[in-house]
């Protein structure tokens, strides 16, 4: 038991990979996210849970400035990646998104070959000098996404011809190909069947040895299975954040308890 406490303390004393302070998000006059403070650790899976419309995906999109693409959206507060402000005017959002990759709810492979889907990011970011280096990145990324064995003999086939679960793993391979430091996943399994979901969950567990993974999920069971830390959002507020076991078995806030026991949500 002491060992467990020690591990938790050690994790908590790590420097955060991402530190958010007093983050507010407005869509026009609507105040969608209110005063969120959170530290996201490296090589850890962090789950954002909460009822639909509670702000968890909106907050996730702040972490790689995807909200910049929405005209009426305004983000205030500080979000630091390794201590550097990601909203600094000198930060190029395209470069930021190479460091903070994203996988969306619905698999969205490009209408290109499996190879070109994965090679796209390394090409535009100038990460390789020749075809051999690009081939190596494509293979490594597909292996990381547990897809190489299934597609290695048909890399020229269209990515859109894969099954839903394979397409989602292809999107994960595409996201990790630029060697990001953080991987954001917005309900990555909600469009998948149970078998594909289990494969992606297993993959998430493997990925955390190299990345900080942040996953938005509507499934509390999924959060309990894949994450080490969980944040509960409700009505735009971050109600509670802590070690996953503690959030699910001994929540400090009555709203968290009500959500987990099914009374709200």
C-alpha positions as CSV (number, residue, x, y, z in Angstrom):
1,X,0.0,0.0,0.0
2,X,2.8,2.4,0.9
3,X,4.4,1.8,-2.5
4,X,1.2,2.9,-4.2
5,X,1.1,6.1,-2.2
6,X,4.7,6.7,-3.0
7,X,4.1,6.3,-6.7
8,X,1.2,8.7,-6.6
9,X,3.3,11.3,-4.8
10,X,6.1,10.9,-7.3
11,X,3.7,11.4,-10.2
12,X,2.2,14.5,-8.6
13,X,5.7,16.0,-8.1
14,X,6.5,15.8,-11.8
15,X,6.7,19.0,-13.8
16,X,3.5,19.3,-15.8
17,X,3.7,18.7,-19.6
18,X,0.8,21.2,-20.0
19,X,-0.1,23.7,-17.4
20,X,-3.4,25.6,-17.8
21,X,-4.3,28.5,-15.5
22,X,-7.5,30.6,-15.4
23,X,-8.6,29.4,-18.8
24,X,-11.8,30.9,-20.1
25,X,-13.5,30.2,-23.4
26,X,-16.2,32.4,-25.0
27,X,-18.3,31.7,-28.1
28,X,-19.6,35.2,-28.8
29,X,-21.5,36.0,-25.5
30,X,-21.6,32.4,-24.3
31,X,-19.1,31.7,-21.5
32,X,-18.3,28.0,-22.3
33,X,-15.3,27.4,-20.1
34,X,-14.8,29.1,-16.7
35,X,-11.6,29.4,-14.8
36,X,-10.0,26.1,-15.6
37,X,-6.7,25.3,-13.8
38,X,-5.2,21.9,-14.6
39,X,-1.7,20.3,-14.8
40,X,-1.4,17.5,-17.4
41,X,1.5,15.1,-16.9
42,X,3.9,13.5,-19.4
43,X,3.7,9.8,-20.2
44,X,0.2,9.7,-18.6
45,X,-3.3,9.2,-20.0
46,X,-5.6,11.9,-18.7
47,X,-9.3,11.5,-19.3
48,X,-11.8,14.4,-19.5
49,X,-15.3,13.2,-18.5
50,X,-18.6,14.9,-18.0
51,X,-22.1,15.2,-19.5
52,X,-22.6,16.3,-23.2
53,X,-22.0,20.0,-23.6
54,X,-20.0,20.4,-20.4
55,X,-17.0,21.9,-22.1
56,X,-14.6,18.9,-22.2
57,X,-14.1,18.9,-26.0
58,X,-13.9,22.7,-26.1
59,X,-11.2,22.7,-23.5
60,X,-9.3,19.9,-25.3
61,X,-9.3,22.0,-28.5
62,X,-7.7,24.8,-26.5
63,X,-4.6,22.7,-26.0
64,X,-3.6,22.8,-29.7
65,X,-5.4,26.0,-30.6
66,X,-8.0,24.2,-32.8
67,X,-10.5,26.9,-31.4
68,X,-8.5,29.5,-33.5
69,X,-10.4,28.1,-36.5
70,X,-13.8,29.3,-35.0
71,X,-14.3,33.1,-35.7
72,X,-16.5,33.7,-32.7
73,X,-14.3,31.8,-30.2
74,X,-12.1,33.7,-27.7
75,X,-9.7,32.0,-25.3
76,X,-8.3,33.8,-22.2
77,X,-5.9,32.7,-19.5
78,X,-2.5,30.8,-19.8
79,X,-1.7,27.4,-21.4
80,X,1.9,26.5,-21.2
81,X,3.6,23.5,-23.0
82,X,6.9,22.7,-21.2
83,X,6.7,26.2,-19.7
84,X,6.2,28.0,-23.0
85,X,2.9,30.0,-23.7
86,X,1.2,28.3,-26.7
87,X,-0.9,31.4,-27.3
88,X,2.1,33.7,-27.6
89,X,1.8,35.7,-30.9
90,X,5.1,34.2,-32.1
91,X,3.9,30.6,-31.9
92,X,2.9,29.2,-35.3
93,X,-0.3,27.1,-34.7
94,X,0.7,24.7,-37.5
95,X,4.0,24.0,-35.8
96,X,2.2,23.7,-32.4
97,X,-0.2,21.0,-33.9
98,X,2.8,19.0,-35.0
99,X,3.8,18.9,-31.3
100,X,0.3,18.4,-30.0
101,X,-1.4,15.9,-32.3
102,X,-5.1,15.3,-32.5
103,X,-7.3,12.4,-33.3
104,X,-11.0,13.1,-33.9
105,X,-14.2,11.4,-33.0
106,X,-14.9,10.1,-36.5
107,X,-12.0,8.6,-38.4
108,X,-11.1,11.1,-41.1
109,X,-8.3,9.6,-43.3
110,X,-7.3,11.8,-46.2
111,X,-8.5,10.6,-49.7
112,X,-5.0,9.3,-50.3
113,X,-3.1,6.0,-50.0
114,X,-2.4,4.5,-46.6
115,X,1.3,5.5,-47.1
116,X,0.5,9.1,-48.1
117,X,-1.8,9.5,-45.1
118,X,1.1,8.8,-42.7
119,X,3.8,10.5,-44.8
120,X,1.8,13.8,-45.2
121,X,2.9,15.4,-41.9
122,X,6.6,14.5,-42.0
123,X,6.7,15.8,-45.6
124,X,5.1,19.2,-44.9
125,X,7.3,19.7,-41.8
126,X,10.4,18.8,-43.7
127,X,11.3,15.9,-41.3
128,X,13.0,13.7,-43.9
129,X,15.8,14.1,-46.5
130,X,14.9,11.1,-48.7
131,X,12.5,8.3,-49.5
132,X,14.2,5.8,-47.2
133,X,13.8,8.1,-44.2
134,X,10.2,8.7,-45.0
135,X,9.6,4.9,-45.5
136,X,11.1,4.4,-42.0
137,X,8.8,7.0,-40.4
138,X,5.7,5.5,-42.1
139,X,6.6,2.0,-40.9
140,X,7.4,3.2,-37.4
141,X,4.2,5.2,-37.1
142,X,2.0,2.3,-38.4
143,X,3.7,-0.1,-36.0
144,X,3.0,2.4,-33.1
145,X,-0.6,2.4,-34.2
146,X,-0.7,-1.4,-34.2
147,X,-1.6,-1.4,-37.9
148,X,1.6,-2.3,-39.8
149,X,0.9,-6.1,-39.9
150,X,-2.5,-5.5,-41.4
151,X,-1.5,-3.0,-44.1
152,X,2.2,-3.5,-45.0
153,X,1.3,-5.3,-48.2
154,X,-1.1,-2.6,-49.4
155,X,0.4,0.7,-48.6
156,X,-0.7,2.1,-52.0
157,X,-4.4,1.3,-51.3
158,X,-6.7,4.2,-50.3
159,X,-6.9,4.8,-46.5
160,X,-10.6,5.3,-46.9
161,X,-11.0,1.6,-47.9
162,X,-10.0,0.3,-44.4
163,X,-12.5,-0.7,-41.8
164,X,-13.7,1.9,-39.3
165,X,-11.3,0.7,-36.5
166,X,-8.4,0.5,-39.0
167,X,-9.2,4.0,-40.2
168,X,-9.0,5.3,-36.7
169,X,-5.7,3.6,-36.1
170,X,-4.5,5.1,-39.4
171,X,-5.4,8.5,-38.1
172,X,-3.5,7.7,-34.9
173,X,-0.5,6.7,-37.1
174,X,-0.8,10.0,-39.0
175,X,-0.9,11.9,-35.7
176,X,2.2,10.3,-34.2
177,X,4.2,10.5,-37.5
178,X,5.3,14.1,-36.7
179,X,6.7,12.9,-33.4
180,X,4.3,14.9,-31.2
181,X,4.8,15.2,-27.5
182,X,1.1,15.3,-26.7
183,X,-1.7,13.3,-28.3
184,X,-5.2,14.7,-28.0
185,X,-8.1,12.3,-28.6
186,X,-11.7,13.6,-28.9
187,X,-14.0,10.5,-28.2
188,X,-11.8,8.4,-30.5
189,X,-13.9,5.2,-30.0
190,X,-17.4,6.6,-30.2
191,X,-17.9,5.6,-33.9
192,X,-16.3,2.2,-33.4
193,X,-17.6,-1.3,-32.6
194,X,-16.6,-3.0,-29.3
195,X,-13.7,-5.0,-30.9
196,X,-12.2,-1.9,-32.6
197,X,-12.7,0.0,-29.3
198,X,-10.8,-2.6,-27.4
199,X,-7.9,-2.4,-29.9
200,X,-7.8,1.4,-29.7
201,X,-7.9,1.3,-25.9
202,X,-5.0,-1.2,-25.8
203,X,-3.1,1.1,-28.2
204,X,-3.7,4.2,-25.9
205,X,-2.1,2.2,-23.1
206,X,0.9,1.5,-25.3
207,X,1.2,5.1,-26.5
208,X,1.6,6.6,-23.1
209,X,5.1,5.2,-22.8
210,X,6.1,7.8,-25.4
211,X,3.4,10.6,-25.2
212,X,1.2,12.5,-22.9
213,X,-2.3,11.4,-24.0
214,X,-5.4,13.4,-23.3
215,X,-8.7,11.7,-24.1
216,X,-12.2,13.1,-24.0
217,X,-14.7,10.2,-23.5
218,X,-18.4,9.9,-22.8
219,X,-17.7,6.5,-21.4
220,X,-16.8,6.4,-17.7
221,X,-15.9,2.7,-18.1
222,X,-13.4,3.7,-20.8
223,X,-11.9,6.5,-18.6
224,X,-11.5,4.0,-15.7
225,X,-9.8,1.5,-18.0
226,X,-7.4,3.7,-19.9
227,X,-6.5,6.7,-17.8
228,X,-4.3,7.3,-14.8
229,X,-5.8,10.8,-14.1
230,X,-9.3,12.0,-14.7
231,X,-10.9,15.5,-14.9
232,X,-14.6,15.9,-14.4
233,X,-16.2,18.8,-16.2
234,X,-19.7,20.1,-15.5
235,X,-21.4,23.2,-17.0
236,X,-18.1,24.7,-18.2
237,X,-16.4,24.2,-14.8
238,X,-13.6,21.8,-14.0
239,X,-15.2,20.3,-10.9
240,X,-12.6,17.8,-9.8
241,X,-9.3,16.5,-11.1
242,X,-7.1,13.7,-9.6
243,X,-5.9,10.2,-9.8
244,X,-8.5,8.1,-11.7
245,X,-9.1,5.5,-8.9
246,X,-9.7,8.3,-6.4
247,X,-12.2,10.1,-8.7
248,X,-14.2,7.0,-9.3
249,X,-14.1,5.5,-5.8
250,X,-13.8,8.4,-3.5
251,X,-14.8,11.7,-5.3
252,X,-14.4,14.8,-3.2
253,X,-17.2,16.8,-4.8
254,X,-20.9,15.8,-4.6
255,X,-21.4,16.7,-8.3
256,X,-18.7,14.2,-9.3
257,X,-20.3,11.5,-7.2
258,X,-23.8,12.3,-8.7
259,X,-22.3,12.0,-12.2
260,X,-20.5,8.8,-11.5
261,X,-23.5,7.1,-9.9
262,X,-25.7,8.2,-12.8
263,X,-27.8,10.8,-11.0
264,X,-26.7,13.6,-13.3
265,X,-25.5,13.5,-16.9
